[in-house]
Amino acid sequence: MKKVYTLFIMSSLITSGARAGTVNFDDAKTGAPPPGWTATQTGKGAAKWTIEKDDTAPSKPNVLKQSGEATYPVCLKNDTSLKDGFVEVKFKPISGKEDQAGGVIWRCKDANNYYIARANALEGNVTIYHTIKGRRSEKKRTEMKVSSHEWHTLRVDFSGNHFTVTFDGKNAIEWDDKTFTEAGMVGVWTKADSVTLFDDFSYGSK
């Protein structure tokens, strides 16, 4: 009986793989974008998404690094399709004169249509937006301390039309919206010249 139960659990995990998971990038080849992701951008410029080794990584040895310059660099997990659930990532802002930001994306249709929550070290705030046809619109923001060269955790829980943004374990934003109601991809985001590291990307459905 125990053996049958174990097989059932393993089967359930396999079949739900596209709906839940954690990615630490440690098995990916360094110097290249992560396999199974779309490394791209919203708008103009040239985003650069690569796997790199980093001694400060929360889960060593690798991180996902964005070091190019574009309007909004985005990196999307291809096999995800979540309507209600959560997305979470650990990120570390390294540098940027215009921006030092790290964000998460959810209910994403493509690189031009999605929700995004981000934290910015230069501005010292956490903000939620939607991006429609490549145009980003701010919806709500909260002033919070976001330190450069330190790892932070950003999370969004989304259910129906209600979204909760959490930063370093503290509630930052509650917001309701009906722009994107269907399931979509999840991913990570930066802005402009932000050089940002990401690790321990996790997501799941409800």
Sequence and secondary structure as in RCSB ss.txt:
>XXXX:A:sequence
MKKVYTLFIMSSLITSGARAGTVNFDDAKTGAPPPGWTATQTGKGAAKWTIEKDDTAPSKPNVLKQSGEATYPVC
LKNDTSLKDGFVEVKFKPISGKEDQAGGVIWRCKDANNYYIARANALEGNVTIYHTIKGRRSEKKRTEMKVSSHE
WHTLRVDFSGNHFTVTFDGKNAIEWDDKTFTEAGMVGVWTKADSVTLFDDFSYGSK
>XXXX:A:secstr
 HHHHHHHHHHHHHHTTTTEEEE  TTS TTS  TTEEEEEEEEEE  EEEEE TT SSSSEEEEE SEEEEEEE
EETT  BSSEEEEEEEEEEE SS  EEEEEEEEEETTEEEEEEEETTTTEEEEEEEETTEEEEEEEEE    TTS
 EEEEEEEETTEEEEEETTEEEEEEE  S  S BEEEEE  BT EEEEEEEEEEE 
